[in-house]
Amino acid sequence: MKLPAPLCRKLEKAARTAAKASYSPYSKFRVGAAILTGSGKVYTGANIENASYGLCNCAERTAIFTAAAAGERTVKAVAVYTPTRTATTPCGACRQVINEFGPTALILCVCDQPDRIETTLDRLLPAAFGPKNLRRRRKA
């Protein structure tokens, strides 16, 4: 899926802005995400850490959960910003959550340098397990 350049820039800017809300006192690794939903709305999220590390939440999941709580069910694109020299892709848990709502979603990863990654979720998570695996089979 290809998005118009102005829309890509809008998502990237929203992800950069979202990173400012990051609560990352332990890792100091601020991440911002912006997702484009099927309705055309953009939702943002930042990573939120917790002293009990297993309870942390990534920026991508924060954005998707916010969108899902608002009734959205389709993710068309995800932009991820990290204040690094090289672009960073979503972690495995985020890839799985993105797959739930956008198995072929466009993934845009940007950073503080010109480096960027533009790919699709199905390339980052081939042969993913998802809703289609849980559909009931018809009885013969």
N, C-alpha and C positions, 0 to 999 in steps of 0.2 A: 504494500500500500504506500502510495506517495502522497504527501500533503503539500499544499502550496507553501512556498517559502515564507510568506508573511505569517501563516499559521504556525509553522515550525518556530519562527522567531518569537511569536507570542508565547508558545509553550515553554521555550527555553528561558525566556525572561521571567515567566511565572515561577519556574523551578528555582532560578537564582534567588528570586525574592523570597520564596518559601524557605530556603535554607537559613535565612536570617532568624526564623522562628525556632530553629533546631534547639533542642535541649540535650546537649551532648557533653556534660561535665566530665565524663570518664574517658571517652575516646578522643574528644576534641575533634571529631570527624563530622563536620556539619554536612548534611545532605538535604537537598530539596527536590521535590518531585511535583510535576504537573501532569494531569491526565486529561485527555480529550475523550468525552463519552459519546455514546451513540446519539444523544440528544443535541450534541454540539456544545454542551457546557464544559467548562474547564474547572477542575477541582485540584487543589494543591495540598501538599503535606510536607512535613519535616520529620526527621528522625527524632524519636523521644527515647532517651535512655532511662535506666532504672538501676539502683544500686544492686538489685538482684538481676544480673545481666540477662538471664533468660526471659525477662519480662520486657525487654526493649522492643521498640517497634520501628521499623524502617519507614523512611519517607514515602516510598511507593505504596506500601500497605496503608499508611495513614491516609493518603489521598484516595485510594480505592475504597477503603472502608467508609470514608466520609461520603463518597459518591453513592455507594451502595445503600447507606443509611438514608440518603435523600431519594432513593427509589431508582437510581441508575442501574442498569444491568449489562451494559456493553461498554468496553474500553476499546477505543480505536487507536489511541497513541499514548505513550508514556515518555515524558522527558525527565531526565535525571541530571541534576547538577551536583558536582563535588568540587570543593576548592582545592583542586590538585593540579599537577602538571599533565597528567594523562586522564582521559575519560574512564569512568568506572561503570560497569554494567550492574544491573540489579542482582542481588544475591539469589541463591536457590529458592529460599522461601518466598521471596517477592515474585520470582518467575512463576512459581506455582500459583500464587494468588492472581497474577496477571492472566494466567492461562484460564482461570475460572470465568473471567469476563471478556477476555480478548485473546483467544488462542493465536491469532495472526496479527496482533497489534504491532504497530510501528514502535520501535524503541529508539529514542534519541538520547545519547549520553554526551554531556558537555562538561567542560572544566574551565580552569583559568587560563589555559593555553589554547592554541588553535586545534589541538587534538580533539577529535569527536568520533563517536561510533554511531552509525545509523544502520539498524538491522531490524529484524522482526522477531517476535517472541518465539515463533516456531523454529527459528534458526538457533536461538539461545537455549531452547528446551525441546529438542526433537523427541518424538515419540512420547509426549507428555501424557500423564494420567490426568483425566479430567471428567467433567460431567458426562461425556459420551460413554465413558467406561461404566457408569452406574445406571444407565438406562436399562429398564427391564426388557428382557427379551420376550417376544411374542411366543406364546405356546404353539407348537406345531400341530 
